[in-house]
C-alpha cells in the first residue's frame, strides 16, 4: 500500500560522482508468468518440507541460473538448508480472573472467536498460570524517538496487552508527524513480530495484541489464519527465551477487559499516543495452556550472488530477501 516510490533517475551519478548503471525496463508480463507458475495448483501451496517446496526451489534455482547469477553460499553451493520445527498447538480458552478485592467476575475468552494464540516454545505443553495483565500502550521502546512504553515497570512473568501499529503521533498540522515513526508509514516498531520480540526481551510470560482492522491492515478472519501449524527456527534453549504465549485478542473482548478494570479503552488508546504514557495494570490475571505436537522439517533457502563492478565496494554486500513458502494445501 501507500504511494508509489520516487522514480530512479537514469544516466545520473552517485554522490561520489560515479555513474549509475542503466536500469533495465521491468517486463510486467514476465513477472506475471512467474506469479502464475508459483501460485498454480501444481506447486501445492509451497509449504516447507513438502514436494511443493522442492518444486519451488527447483523453479527459482533455474530462473536464477538462467539470469547468470552465481552460487551464493560461502561453500559454493546454491541452496542453504534451514532446519525448522513445526509446532501445532492446541490452546485452551483464555481464563481471566479479577485481582483480589477488585470489581468484576471471572470470565473466559473463547479460543478462535475471542483470542488466537500459539507458542514458539519447543515443548509438549506450556502453561500460563495466573499471570498479571498490564496494558503497555504500543509496546514500543525507541530511544531515537525518546519513546518508552514500559517506563521501568516490572514485566517479568506478566501478560502484556498492547496495540498494533506505531503510536500515531500528530505534527503541528494535525497530520502524522513524518519525523516520528515514519509518519503515516509503518515502521518495524508497529509490526506484530517486533511486539512479541520486545515482550520476550522484557521477560513477559505472554504478549497479546489487540486486533483492530485498520491499524493491522486486515480483519479478524486473517488472525484466525494464524491458527494451526507454525514453523520456527529451534534455538539451543528450545525457544524458551520467547514469551510462553503470543497471540491476538479481539477488540470487543479488549474493551470489556478494560471496562472491568475501571478503564476506558478509547481513552487509554489516545493516551498511548503520547511519550508521557505509563503502563496501566488491568487488575486481572490470565491463564491458558497450550498442548503441542511437533515435527522437524528440512526447509531450504535459494541463495544466489551477482558480483558488483566497483572494486572499492568488493567487500560490501547488499542482501535482497523474499519468502517463497506459503500455506500448502488446505481449505
Secondary structure per residue as TSV (DSSP state, phi and psi in degrees):
chain	resnum	aa	ss	phi	psi
A	1	X	-	360.0	-177.6
A	2	X	-	90.3	179.4
A	3	X	S	-78.7	162.0
A	4	X	-	-68.2	146.7
A	5	X	-	-67.6	158.1
A	6	X	-	-64.0	142.8
A	7	X	-	-67.7	149.2
A	8	X	-	-86.4	128.0
A	9	X	-	-75.1	125.6
A	10	X	T	-89.6	148.6
A	11	X	T	71.5	13.1
A	12	X	-	-87.4	-151.7
A	13	X	B	-145.3	160.6
A	14	X	-	-80.7	174.3
A	15	X	T	-60.4	-25.5
A	16	X	T	-86.6	5.6
A	17	X	S	84.6	6.7
A	18	X	-	-88.9	143.1
A	19	X	B	-68.2	145.5
A	20	X	-	-87.2	132.5
A	21	X	-	-61.8	144.7
A	22	X	-	-63.7	130.1
A	23	X	-	-88.3	133.0
A	24	X	-	-71.1	153.0
A	25	X	-	-69.9	146.0
A	26	X	-	-85.7	126.1
A	27	X	-	-92.5	101.3
A	28	X	H	-62.3	-33.1
A	29	X	H	-66.5	-38.2
A	30	X	H	-65.9	-41.7
A	31	X	H	-59.1	-44.6
A	32	X	H	-63.9	-36.5
A	33	X	H	-63.4	-39.6
A	34	X	H	-63.5	-42.9
A	35	X	H	-62.8	-43.4
A	36	X	H	-61.5	-41.9
A	37	X	H	-66.3	-50.7
A	38	X	H	-69.0	-27.8
A	39	X	T	-93.9	0.4
A	40	X	S	-71.8	159.9
A	41	X	G	-58.9	-29.0
A	42	X	G	-57.3	-32.0
A	43	X	G	-88.8	1.4
A	44	X	G	55.8	30.1
A	45	X	G	78.1	1.6
A	46	X	G	58.6	37.1
A	47	X	-	-72.3	136.5
A	48	X	T	-55.1	141.7
A	49	X	T	77.3	14.7
A	50	X	S	-123.1	166.3
A	51	X	H	-55.2	-30.2
A	52	X	H	-61.2	-38.2
A	53	X	H	-69.8	-39.9
A	54	X	H	-58.1	-44.2
A	55	X	H	-63.9	-39.0
A	56	X	H	-65.5	-45.3
A	57	X	H	-61.3	-42.2
A	58	X	H	-63.4	-45.1
A	59	X	H	-61.8	-50.0
A	60	X	H	-64.2	-40.8
A	61	X	H	-60.0	-44.7
A	62	X	H	-64.2	-39.5
A	63	X	H	-67.5	-41.8
A	64	X	H	-65.8	-39.6
A	65	X	H	-64.9	-41.4
A	66	X	H	-65.1	-26.2
A	67	X	T	-81.9	-2.9
A	68	X	T	86.9	17.7
A	69	X	-	-81.4	150.7
A	70	X	E	-95.5	163.1
A	71	X	E	-55.9	141.7
A	72	X	-	-105.3	-11.9
A	73	X	S	-78.5	148.1
A	74	X	T	-56.0	-28.8
A	75	X	T	-87.6	8.3
A	76	X	S	85.1	10.1
A	77	X	-	-95.5	168.5
A	78	X	S	-98.9	-23.4
A	79	X	E	-125.2	134.1
A	80	X	E	-103.0	128.0
A	81	X	E	-78.0	137.7
A	82	X	E	-128.6	97.7
A	83	X	E	-73.0	123.8
A	84	X	E	-119.0	156.5
A	85	X	E	-112.8	128.8
A	86	X	E	-96.9	121.0
A	87	X	E	-113.7	120.7
A	88	X	E	-108.5	110.4
A	89	X	E	-95.2	148.8
A	90	X	E	-121.2	87.4
A	91	X	E	-77.4	149.1
A	92	X	-	-79.8	175.7
A	93	X	-	-65.8	160.8
A	94	X	E	-91.9	118.2
A	95	X	E	-97.7	125.4
A	96	X	E	-113.6	125.6
A	97	X	E	-118.8	126.0
A	98	X	E	-66.3	148.7
A	99	X	-	-65.4	153.4
A	100	X	T	-60.2	129.5
A	101	X	T	88.3	-5.1
A	102	X	-	-96.0	162.9
A	103	X	S	-75.9	169.7
A	104	X	S	97.6	170.2
A	105	X	-	-131.4	161.7
A	106	X	-	-64.2	145.1
A	107	X	E	-147.9	164.7
A	108	X	E	-122.8	130.1
A	109	X	E	-97.8	120.3
A	110	X	-	-70.6	134.3
A	111	X	B	-65.4	137.6
A	112	X	T	84.2	-54.9
A	113	X	T	-69.3	-42.0
A	114	X	T	-112.3	-27.8
A	115	X	E	-149.9	141.4
A	116	X	E	-120.9	130.0
A	117	X	E	-147.4	160.5
A	118	X	E	-155.9	176.7
A	119	X	-	-134.1	148.8
A	120	X	-	-97.5	-5.9
A	121	X	-	-64.9	130.4
A	122	X	-	-85.5	82.8
A	123	X	S	-151.7	152.4
A	124	X	S	-65.2	-32.2
A	125	X	E	-150.9	143.1
A	126	X	E	-122.6	147.0
A	127	X	E	-128.8	122.0
A	128	X	E	-97.6	113.7
A	129	X	E	-119.3	103.0
A	130	X	E	48.9	54.3
A	131	X	E	-88.9	122.6
A	132	X	E	-59.2	136.3
A	133	X	E	-98.2	133.8
A	134	X	E	-134.0	133.5
A	135	X	E	-87.3	122.7
A	136	X	-	-117.6	35.1
A	137	X	T	61.9	-125.4
A	138	X	T	-91.3	2.3
A	139	X	-	64.4	32.8
A	140	X	-	-109.4	138.1
A	141	X	E	-128.3	101.1
A	142	X	E	-131.0	89.8
A	143	X	G	-56.7	-34.2
A	144	X	G	-66.8	-18.4
A	145	X	G	-109.3	11.8
A	146	X	T	52.2	48.3
A	147	X	E	-123.0	128.6
A	148	X	E	-146.9	106.5
A	149	X	S	-81.6	-5.2
A	150	X	S	-99.5	-36.3
A	151	X	T	42.2	50.8
A	152	X	T	78.9	2.3
A	153	X	-	-70.1	147.9
A	154	X	-	-76.3	111.8
A	155	X	-	-104.9	-0.1
A	156	X	T	-62.5	120.8
A	157	X	T	75.0	7.5
A	158	X	-	-91.8	163.3
A	159	X	E	-100.7	114.1
A	160	X	E	-94.5	125.7
A	161	X	E	-106.6	128.5
A	162	X	E	-145.5	169.8
A	163	X	E	-97.0	152.3
A	164	X	S	-86.6	157.9
A	165	X	S	78.1	-176.2
A	166	X	-	-86.2	158.0
A	167	X	-	-60.2	126.7
A	168	X	-	-82.3	87.0
A	169	X	-	-87.8	123.2
A	170	X	B	-88.2	143.0
A	171	X	-	-86.6	-169.9
A	172	X	T	-63.2	-28.8
A	173	X	T	-88.4	4.4
A	174	X	S	85.4	-8.4
A	175	X	S	-90.2	161.6
A	176	X	B	-54.0	130.7
A	177	X	-	-76.4	113.9
A	178	X	T	-65.1	-15.4
A	179	X	T	-83.4	-8.7
A	180	X	S	-127.0	118.7
A	181	X	T	53.2	35.1
A	182	X	T	71.6	13.4
A	183	X	T	62.4	-123.5
A	184	X	T	-75.8	-12.0
A	185	X	S	-78.1	162.6
A	186	X	-	-101.6	126.1
A	187	X	-	-90.1	177.6
A	188	X	G	-65.2	-24.6
A	189	X	G	-61.2	-23.6
A	190	X	G	-88.1	-12.2
A	191	X	S	-77.4	145.3
A	192	X	H	-63.6	-30.2
A	193	X	H	-61.4	-42.9
A	194	X	H	-60.6	-42.9
A	195	X	H	-64.8	-38.3
A	196	X	H	-69.3	-39.7
A	197	X	H	-63.4	-44.5
A	198	X	H	-66.2	-40.8
A	199	X	H	-59.4	-41.6
A	200	X	H	-63.8	-42.2
A	201	X	H	-60.2	-32.8
A	202	X	T	-84.1	0.0
A	203	X	T	79.8	19.7
A	204	X	-	-68.3	148.7
A	205	X	S	-82.2	-30.2
A	206	X	E	-150.2	149.4
A	207	X	E	-130.2	119.5
A	208	X	E	-119.2	124.6
A	209	X	E	-99.6	132.0
A	210	X	E	-75.4	123.5
A	211	X	-	-82.8	127.8
A	212	X	-	-133.1	131.6
A	213	X	H	-60.7	-48.4
A	214	X	H	-66.0	-52.3
A	215	X	H	-64.9	-31.6
A	216	X	H	-75.8	-35.6
A	217	X	T	94.7	5.3
A	218	X	S	-160.9	160.3
A	219	X	-	-84.7	177.6
A	220	X	H	-62.3	-27.1
A	221	X	H	-61.2	-31.2
A	222	X	H	-72.0	-38.8
A	223	X	H	-60.7	-38.6
A	224	X	H	-60.3	-26.6
A	225	X	T	-71.8	-10.6
A	226	X	T	-72.7	-13.9
A	227	X	-	-70.7	160.9
A	228	X	S	97.6	-164.2
A	229	X	E	-68.1	137.2
A	230	X	E	-127.1	134.9
A	231	X	E	-96.7	145.8
A	232	X	E	-154.0	158.7
A	233	X	-	-71.7	148.9
A	234	X	-	-106.5	107.1
A	235	X	-	-73.8	161.6
A	236	X	T	-56.2	-28.4
A	237	X	T	-88.6	15.6
A	238	X	T	61.8	28.5
A	239	X	T	65.9	23.3
A	240	X	T	-68.3	-13.4
A	241	X	T	-75.9	-10.4
A	242	X	S	-85.3	163.9
A	243	X	-	-61.8	149.1
A	244	X	S	-59.7	-42.4
A	245	X	E	-126.8	131.2
A	246	X	E	-121.6	143.4
A	247	X	E	-179.4	-172.2
A	248	X	E	-125.4	147.5
A	249	X	E	-121.2	137.8
A	250	X	-	-64.3	141.6
A	251	X	H	-55.7	-43.2
A	252	X	H	-61.9	-39.1
A	253	X	H	-71.5	-33.8
A	254	X	H	-64.6	-41.8
A	255	X	H	-58.9	-42.8
A	256	X	H	-65.5	-41.0
A	257	X	H	-60.5	-44.6
A	258	X	H	-67.4	-41.1
A	259	X	H	-61.8	-42.2
A	260	X	H	-63.4	-25.8
A	261	X	T	-88.2	5.3
A	262	X	T	78.1	22.5
A	263	X	-	-119.5	158.1
A	264	X	-	-108.5	120.8
A	265	X	H	-58.0	-48.0
A	266	X	H	-63.5	-38.4
A	267	X	H	-65.8	-42.5
A	268	X	H	-70.0	-34.4
A	269	X	H	-63.3	-41.4
A	270	X	H	-64.9	-42.0
A	271	X	H	-64.1	-31.5
A	272	X	T	-70.4	-12.0
A	273	X	T	-85.5	11.3
A	274	X	S	-118.8	147.8
A	275	X	T	-63.5	-20.2
A	276	X	T	-82.0	-5.4
A	277	X	-	-57.6	139.7
A	278	X	-	-125.5	145.6
A	279	X	-	-56.0	147.8
A	280	X	E	-123.6	115.7
A	281	X	E	-62.8	141.5
A	282	X	E	-100.8	9.8
A	283	X	E	53.2	40.0
A	284	X	E	-157.1	161.8
A	285	X	E	-123.8	156.3
A	286	X	E	-117.2	142.0
A	287	X	E	-136.2	140.4
A	288	X	E	-163.9	148.0
A	289	X	E	-121.2	147.6
A	290	X	E	-131.4	118.1
A	291	X	E	-96.6	131.4
A	292	X	E	-114.5	146.9
A	293	X	E	-117.3	144.5
A	294	X	E	-133.4	153.3
A	295	X	E	-147.8	151.3
A	296	X	E	-97.3	139.2
A	297	X	E	-132.3	136.0
A	298	X	E	-96.9	100.9
A	299	X	E	-92.9	178.9
A	300	X	E	-143.4	142.0
A	301	X	E	-106.9	139.6
A	302	X	E	-94.6	122.3
A	303	X	-	-122.0	119.7
A	304	X	E	-129.9	160.4
A	305	X	E	-136.5	140.5
A	306	X	-	-122.6	114.8
A	307	X	-	-69.7	139.3
A	308	X	-	-80.5	164.6
A	309	X	S	-96.0	-12.7
A	310	X	-	-92.0	111.6
A	311	X	G	-63.7	-24.4
A	312	X	G	-70.1	-21.9
A	313	X	G	-108.8	17.4
A	314	X	T	-62.5	-25.1
A	315	X	T	-93.1	4.6
A	316	X	-	-107.2	146.5
A	317	X	-	-126.5	142.4
A	318	X	-	-109.7	123.8
A	319	X	-	-107.4	123.2
A	320	X	-	-105.7	133.5
A	321	X	-	-129.2	154.1
A	322	X	-	-157.3	156.5
A	323	X	-	-102.4	135.3
A	324	X	-	-99.8	-13.8
A	325	X	-	-82.1	155.6
A	326	X	-	-145.6	-153.7
A	327	X	-	-88.1	-4.2
A	328	X	-	76.5	-154.1
A	329	X	S	-92.7	128.8
A	330	X	-	-165.9	-170.6
A	331	X	-	-78.6	360.0
